[in-house]
Amino acid sequence: MGKRSAEPTSLTFLGATGTVTGSKFLFDTGSSRVLVDCGLFQGLAPLRRRNWQPPRLDLDRLDAVAS
Protein backbone atom coordinates (compact mmCIF):
# COMPACT_ATOMS: atom_id res chain seq x y z
CA MET A 1 0.00 0.00 0.00
CA GLY A 2 1.30 3.48 -0.91
CA LYS A 3 2.44 6.05 1.60
CA ARG A 4 -0.20 8.67 2.41
CA SER A 5 0.77 12.32 2.31
CA ALA A 6 0.15 14.52 5.33
CA GLU A 7 -0.08 17.55 3.03
CA PRO A 8 -3.50 19.16 2.46
CA THR A 9 -5.23 18.56 -0.84
CA SER A 10 -7.44 21.16 -2.49
CA LEU A 11 -9.68 21.42 -5.52
CA THR A 12 -10.26 24.92 -6.90
CA PHE A 13 -12.95 25.72 -9.47
CA LEU A 14 -11.60 28.32 -11.92
CA GLY A 15 -14.21 28.48 -14.66
CA ALA A 16 -17.75 27.75 -15.77
CA THR A 17 -19.32 29.84 -13.03
CA GLY A 18 -22.74 30.89 -14.28
CA THR A 19 -22.26 29.06 -17.59
CA VAL A 20 -21.74 25.52 -18.85
CA THR A 21 -18.52 26.20 -20.79
CA GLY A 22 -15.04 27.22 -19.73
CA SER A 23 -14.58 24.72 -16.91
CA LYS A 24 -11.18 24.54 -15.26
CA PHE A 25 -10.19 22.75 -12.06
CA LEU A 26 -6.94 23.07 -10.14
CA PHE A 27 -6.02 20.00 -8.09
CA ASP A 28 -3.28 20.82 -5.57
CA THR A 29 -1.77 18.15 -3.31
CA GLY A 30 0.80 20.48 -1.80
CA SER A 31 3.59 18.73 -3.71
CA SER A 32 2.04 18.90 -7.19
CA ARG A 33 -0.48 21.05 -9.02
CA VAL A 34 -2.55 19.80 -11.97
CA LEU A 35 -4.93 21.87 -14.08
CA VAL A 36 -7.79 19.65 -15.30
CA ASP A 37 -10.29 20.22 -18.12
CA CYS A 38 -8.94 23.55 -19.34
CA GLY A 39 -12.04 24.43 -21.38
CA LEU A 40 -12.89 27.52 -23.41
CA PHE A 41 -15.90 29.76 -23.01
CA GLN A 42 -18.43 29.66 -25.85
CA GLY A 43 -21.59 31.54 -26.72
CA LEU A 44 -22.19 35.27 -26.56
CA ALA A 45 -19.31 37.70 -27.03
CA PRO A 46 -18.98 38.60 -23.30
CA LEU A 47 -18.41 34.92 -22.52
CA ARG A 48 -15.95 34.39 -25.39
CA ARG A 49 -13.89 37.42 -24.27
CA ARG A 50 -13.10 35.52 -21.04
CA ASN A 51 -10.88 33.23 -23.15
CA TRP A 52 -8.36 36.07 -23.58
CA GLN A 53 -8.25 37.21 -19.94
CA PRO A 54 -5.08 36.35 -18.04
CA PRO A 55 -5.40 33.09 -16.11
CA ARG A 56 -6.15 33.37 -12.40
CA LEU A 57 -3.19 31.19 -11.48
CA ASP A 58 0.56 31.09 -11.97
CA LEU A 59 1.06 28.77 -14.96
CA ASP A 60 4.75 28.34 -14.12
CA ARG A 61 3.76 26.57 -10.90
CA LEU A 62 1.76 23.84 -12.69
CA ASP A 63 3.17 20.33 -12.87
CA ALA A 64 0.72 19.10 -15.53
CA VAL A 65 -2.37 19.96 -17.57
CA ALA A 66 -4.91 17.22 -18.27
CA SER A 67 -8.00 17.32 -20.43
N, CA, C and O atoms as CSV, one atom per row, in Angstrom:
chain,resi,resn,atom,element,x,y,z
A,1,MET,N,N,0.841,-1.176,0.000
A,1,MET,CA,C,0.000,0.000,0.000
A,1,MET,C,C,0.887,1.240,0.000
A,1,MET,O,O,1.904,1.276,0.693
A,2,GLY,N,N,0.505,2.268,-0.781
A,2,GLY,CA,C,1.305,3.477,-0.911
A,2,GLY,C,C,1.293,4.332,0.338
A,2,GLY,O,O,0.382,4.244,1.161
A,3,LYS,N,N,2.303,5.150,0.468
A,3,LYS,CA,C,2.436,6.055,1.597
A,3,LYS,C,C,1.476,7.228,1.428
A,3,LYS,O,O,1.420,7.832,0.356
A,4,ARG,N,N,0.737,7.548,2.451
A,4,ARG,CA,C,-0.200,8.672,2.407
A,4,ARG,C,C,0.527,9.962,2.746
A,4,ARG,O,O,1.396,9.984,3.618
A,5,SER,N,N,0.176,11.012,2.069
A,5,SER,CA,C,0.767,12.315,2.309
A,5,SER,C,C,0.025,13.035,3.427
A,5,SER,O,O,-1.201,12.960,3.517
A,6,ALA,N,N,0.765,13.726,4.271
A,6,ALA,CA,C,0.148,14.524,5.333
A,6,ALA,C,C,-0.186,15.925,4.839
A,6,ALA,O,O,-0.750,16.729,5.582
A,7,GLU,N,N,0.161,16.222,3.588
A,7,GLU,CA,C,-0.084,17.551,3.033
A,7,GLU,C,C,-1.555,17.719,2.677
A,7,GLU,O,O,-2.203,16.756,2.268
A,8,PRO,N,N,-2.089,18.928,2.826
A,8,PRO,CA,C,-3.496,19.156,2.464
A,8,PRO,C,C,-3.695,19.073,0.956
A,8,PRO,O,O,-2.802,19.409,0.177
A,9,THR,N,N,-4.862,18.628,0.564
A,9,THR,CA,C,-5.232,18.559,-0.839
A,9,THR,C,C,-6.383,19.513,-1.068
A,9,THR,O,O,-7.298,19.596,-0.249
A,10,SER,N,N,-6.345,20.240,-2.186
A,10,SER,CA,C,-7.443,21.163,-2.487
A,10,SER,C,C,-7.863,21.033,-3.945
A,10,SER,O,O,-7.077,20.650,-4.812
A,11,LEU,N,N,-9.109,21.360,-4.182
A,11,LEU,CA,C,-9.678,21.417,-5.522
A,11,LEU,C,C,-10.287,22.798,-5.684
A,11,LEU,O,O,-11.192,23.175,-4.939
A,12,THR,N,N,-9.788,23.559,-6.667
A,12,THR,CA,C,-10.258,24.919,-6.898
A,12,THR,C,C,-10.966,24.979,-8.239
A,12,THR,O,O,-10.435,24.514,-9.247
A,13,PHE,N,N,-12.172,25.555,-8.255
A,13,PHE,CA,C,-12.949,25.715,-9.473
A,13,PHE,C,C,-12.613,27.075,-10.069
A,13,PHE,O,O,-12.827,28.103,-9.425
A,14,LEU,N,N,-12.084,27.092,-11.305
A,14,LEU,CA,C,-11.595,28.324,-11.918
A,14,LEU,C,C,-12.406,28.780,-13.125
A,14,LEU,O,O,-12.064,29.799,-13.724
A,15,GLY,N,N,-13.428,28.094,-13.495
A,15,GLY,CA,C,-14.211,28.484,-14.662
A,15,GLY,C,C,-15.594,27.896,-14.622
A,15,GLY,O,O,-15.932,27.127,-13.722
A,16,ALA,N,N,-16.398,28.261,-15.605
A,16,ALA,CA,C,-17.755,27.752,-15.774
A,16,ALA,C,C,-18.703,28.210,-14.679
A,16,ALA,O,O,-19.723,27.562,-14.443
A,17,THR,N,N,-18.397,29.299,-14.011
A,17,THR,CA,C,-19.318,29.845,-13.025
A,17,THR,C,C,-20.398,30.624,-13.751
A,17,THR,O,O,-20.101,31.606,-14.432
A,18,GLY,N,N,-21.636,30.208,-13.617
A,18,GLY,CA,C,-22.740,30.887,-14.276
A,18,GLY,C,C,-22.935,30.497,-15.728
A,18,GLY,O,O,-23.781,31.071,-16.413
A,19,THR,N,N,-22.157,29.521,-16.212
A,19,THR,CA,C,-22.262,29.063,-17.593
A,19,THR,C,C,-21.830,27.593,-17.652
A,19,THR,O,O,-21.257,27.076,-16.693
A,20,VAL,N,N,-22.099,26.937,-18.753
A,20,VAL,CA,C,-21.737,25.520,-18.855
A,20,VAL,C,C,-20.421,25.295,-19.587
A,20,VAL,O,O,-19.975,24.154,-19.701
A,21,THR,N,N,-19.792,26.349,-20.083
A,21,THR,CA,C,-18.521,26.197,-20.788
A,21,THR,C,C,-17.409,26.882,-20.008
A,21,THR,O,O,-17.669,27.681,-19.109
A,22,GLY,N,N,-16.190,26.567,-20.353
A,22,GLY,CA,C,-15.039,27.218,-19.734
A,22,GLY,C,C,-14.606,26.593,-18.427
A,22,GLY,O,O,-13.954,27.256,-17.621
A,23,SER,N,N,-14.947,25.339,-18.192
A,23,SER,CA,C,-14.584,24.720,-16.915
A,23,SER,C,C,-13.078,24.522,-16.804
A,23,SER,O,O,-12.399,24.173,-17.769
A,24,LYS,N,N,-12.583,24.754,-15.598
A,24,LYS,CA,C,-11.177,24.544,-15.261
A,24,LYS,C,C,-11.132,24.189,-13.786
A,24,LYS,O,O,-11.816,24.810,-12.971
A,25,PHE,N,N,-10.324,23.187,-13.441
A,25,PHE,CA,C,-10.194,22.755,-12.057
A,25,PHE,C,C,-8.716,22.630,-11.720
A,25,PHE,O,O,-7.950,22.035,-12.478
A,26,LEU,N,N,-8.318,23.183,-10.594
A,26,LEU,CA,C,-6.939,23.068,-10.142
A,26,LEU,C,C,-6.900,22.106,-8.963
A,26,LEU,O,O,-7.496,22.367,-7.918
A,27,PHE,N,N,-6.197,20.998,-9.137
A,27,PHE,CA,C,-6.022,20.002,-8.093
A,27,PHE,C,C,-4.627,20.204,-7.519
A,27,PHE,O,O,-3.634,20.095,-8.238
A,28,ASP,N,N,-4.550,20.499,-6.214
A,28,ASP,CA,C,-3.284,20.820,-5.567
A,28,ASP,C,C,-3.085,19.898,-4.369
A,28,ASP,O,O,-3.856,19.944,-3.410
A,29,THR,N,N,-2.051,19.060,-4.425
A,29,THR,CA,C,-1.767,18.149,-3.315
A,29,THR,C,C,-0.765,18.727,-2.333
A,29,THR,O,O,-0.461,18.103,-1.317
A,30,GLY,N,N,-0.252,19.904,-2.623
A,30,GLY,CA,C,0.799,20.480,-1.803
A,30,GLY,C,C,2.169,20.198,-2.396
A,30,GLY,O,O,3.085,21.009,-2.259
A,31,SER,N,N,2.314,19.048,-3.057
A,31,SER,CA,C,3.592,18.726,-3.707
A,31,SER,C,C,3.470,18.752,-5.224
A,31,SER,O,O,4.484,18.764,-5.922
A,32,SER,N,N,2.242,18.760,-5.749
A,32,SER,CA,C,2.040,18.896,-7.192
A,32,SER,C,C,0.719,19.614,-7.462
A,32,SER,O,O,-0.226,19.556,-6.676
A,33,ARG,N,N,0.698,20.292,-8.607
A,33,ARG,CA,C,-0.481,21.054,-9.021
A,33,ARG,C,C,-0.833,20.664,-10.453
A,33,ARG,O,O,0.006,20.735,-11.351
A,34,VAL,N,N,-2.096,20.246,-10.659
A,34,VAL,CA,C,-2.545,19.799,-11.970
A,34,VAL,C,C,-3.796,20.583,-12.355
A,34,VAL,O,O,-4.762,20.640,-11.595
A,35,LEU,N,N,-3.769,21.182,-13.537
A,35,LEU,CA,C,-4.931,21.871,-14.084
A,35,LEU,C,C,-5.688,20.861,-14.940
A,35,LEU,O,O,-5.121,20.275,-15.862
A,36,VAL,N,N,-6.970,20.658,-14.635
A,36,VAL,CA,C,-7.786,19.647,-15.297
A,36,VAL,C,C,-8.911,20.309,-16.074
A,36,VAL,O,O,-9.531,21.263,-15.605
A,37,ASP,N,N,-9.166,19.783,-17.280
A,37,ASP,CA,C,-10.292,20.217,-18.116
A,37,ASP,C,C,-10.220,21.706,-18.407
A,37,ASP,O,O,-11.132,22.454,-18.055
A,38,CYS,N,N,-9.154,22.135,-19.039
A,38,CYS,CA,C,-8.940,23.545,-19.337
A,38,CYS,C,C,-9.786,23.949,-20.540
A,38,CYS,O,O,-9.275,24.080,-21.652
A,39,GLY,N,N,-11.088,24.144,-20.308
A,39,GLY,CA,C,-12.043,24.429,-21.376
A,39,GLY,C,C,-12.093,25.895,-21.766
A,39,GLY,O,O,-11.596,26.760,-21.045
A,40,LEU,N,N,-12.694,26.163,-22.908
A,40,LEU,CA,C,-12.887,27.518,-23.410
A,40,LEU,C,C,-14.341,27.933,-23.246
A,40,LEU,O,O,-15.250,27.104,-23.275
A,41,PHE,N,N,-14.539,29.229,-23.073
A,41,PHE,CA,C,-15.897,29.762,-23.015
A,41,PHE,C,C,-16.459,29.865,-24.425
A,41,PHE,O,O,-15.738,30.193,-25.367
A,42,GLN,N,N,-17.740,29.585,-24.562
A,42,GLN,CA,C,-18.427,29.659,-25.849
A,42,GLN,C,C,-19.708,30.454,-25.670
A,42,GLN,O,O,-20.144,30.697,-24.545
A,43,GLY,N,N,-20.307,30.856,-26.780
A,43,GLY,CA,C,-21.590,31.543,-26.716
A,43,GLY,C,C,-21.471,33.008,-27.068
A,43,GLY,O,O,-20.773,33.378,-28.011
A,44,LEU,N,N,-22.157,33.838,-26.304
A,44,LEU,CA,C,-22.191,35.272,-26.562
A,44,LEU,C,C,-20.817,35.902,-26.376
A,44,LEU,O,O,-19.970,35.377,-25.653
A,45,ALA,N,N,-20.610,37.036,-27.039
A,45,ALA,CA,C,-19.305,37.703,-27.032
A,45,ALA,C,C,-18.751,37.948,-25.626
A,45,ALA,O,O,-17.555,37.735,-25.423
A,46,PRO,N,N,-19.551,38.384,-24.642
A,46,PRO,CA,C,-18.978,38.597,-23.300
A,46,PRO,C,C,-18.372,37.319,-22.707
A,46,PRO,O,O,-17.367,37.378,-21.999
A,47,LEU,N,N,-18.972,36.186,-22.992
A,47,LEU,CA,C,-18.405,34.922,-22.519
A,47,LEU,C,C,-17.126,34.586,-23.269
A,47,LEU,O,O,-16.133,34.201,-22.651
A,48,ARG,N,N,-17.132,34.723,-24.587
A,48,ARG,CA,C,-15.949,34.389,-25.394
A,48,ARG,C,C,-14.762,35.264,-25.037
A,48,ARG,O,O,-13.622,34.806,-25.115
A,49,ARG,N,N,-14.996,36.517,-24.647
A,49,ARG,CA,C,-13.890,37.421,-24.274
A,49,ARG,C,C,-13.141,36.904,-23.049
A,49,ARG,O,O,-11.974,37.247,-22.859
A,50,ARG,N,N,-13.785,36.088,-22.215
A,50,ARG,CA,C,-13.101,35.516,-21.044
A,50,ARG,C,C,-11.930,34.624,-21.459
A,50,ARG,O,O,-11.005,34.416,-20.674
A,51,ASN,N,N,-11.965,34.097,-22.685
A,51,ASN,CA,C,-10.881,33.231,-23.152
A,51,ASN,C,C,-9.554,33.968,-23.285
A,51,ASN,O,O,-8.501,33.332,-23.280
A,52,TRP,N,N,-9.578,35.284,-23.401
A,52,TRP,CA,C,-8.361,36.070,-23.581
A,52,TRP,C,C,-7.935,36.787,-22.314
A,52,TRP,O,O,-6.935,37.505,-22.330
A,53,GLN,N,N,-8.663,36.615,-21.212
A,53,GLN,CA,C,-8.252,37.213,-19.942
A,53,GLN,C,C,-7.082,36.416,-19.368
A,53,GLN,O,O,-6.989,35.207,-19.579
A,54,PRO,N,N,-6.196,37.086,-18.650
A,54,PRO,CA,C,-5.076,36.351,-18.039
A,54,PRO,C,C,-5.607,35.280,-17.085
A,54,PRO,O,O,-6.616,35.497,-16.413
A,55,PRO,N,N,-4.946,34.144,-17.023
A,55,PRO,CA,C,-5.403,33.094,-16.109
A,55,PRO,C,C,-5.296,33.549,-14.658
A,55,PRO,O,O,-4.461,34.386,-14.318
A,56,ARG,N,N,-6.142,32.994,-13.819
A,56,ARG,CA,C,-6.153,33.372,-12.403
A,56,ARG,C,C,-5.206,32.513,-11.572
A,56,ARG,O,O,-5.419,32.339,-10.372
A,57,LEU,N,N,-4.178,31.981,-12.191
A,57,LEU,CA,C,-3.186,31.194,-11.484
A,57,LEU,C,C,-1.844,31.329,-12.182
A,57,LEU,O,O,-1.765,31.703,-13.352
A,58,ASP,N,N,-0.794,31.016,-11.440
A,58,ASP,CA,C,0.562,31.089,-11.975
A,58,ASP,C,C,0.845,29.820,-12.774
A,58,ASP,O,O,1.045,28.753,-12.194
A,59,LEU,N,N,0.862,29.930,-14.098
A,59,LEU,CA,C,1.062,28.765,-14.964
A,59,LEU,C,C,2.429,28.116,-14.763
A,59,LEU,O,O,2.579,26.915,-14.985
A,60,ASP,N,N,3.416,28.889,-14.351
A,60,ASP,CA,C,4.753,28.340,-14.124
A,60,ASP,C,C,4.795,27.390,-12.928
A,60,ASP,O,O,5.742,26.616,-12.789
A,61,ARG,N,N,3.793,27.441,-12.075
A,61,ARG,CA,C,3.758,26.568,-10.897
A,61,ARG,C,C,2.994,25.268,-11.154
A,61,ARG,O,O,2.861,24.446,-10.247
A,62,LEU,N,N,2.490,25.071,-12.372
A,62,LEU,CA,C,1.761,23.838,-12.694
A,62,LEU,C,C,2.747,22.712,-12.987
A,62,LEU,O,O,3.807,22.927,-13.575
A,63,ASP,N,N,2.373,21.515,-12.564
A,63,ASP,CA,C,3.172,20.327,-12.872
A,63,ASP,C,C,2.630,19.606,-14.099
A,63,ASP,O,O,3.372,18.903,-14.786
A,64,ALA,N,N,1.315,19.781,-14.383
A,64,ALA,CA,C,0.716,19.104,-15.529
A,64,ALA,C,C,-0.623,19.762,-15.865
A,64,ALA,O,O,-1.246,20.424,-15.035
A,65,VAL,N,N,-1.038,19.553,-17.119
A,65,VAL,CA,C,-2.367,19.959,-17.575
A,65,VAL,C,C,-2.995,18.724,-18.193
A,65,VAL,O,O,-2.391,18.076,-19.047
A,66,ALA,N,N,-4.217,18.394,-17.761
A,66,ALA,CA,C,-4.912,17.221,-18.266
A,66,ALA,C,C,-6.267,17.640,-18.807
A,66,ALA,O,O,-6.915,18.534,-18.263
A,67,SER,N,N,-6.686,16.992,-19.875
A,67,SER,CA,C,-7.999,17.321,-20.430
A,67,SER,C,C,-8.948,16.161,-20.287
A,67,SER,O,O,-10.104,16.254,-20.700
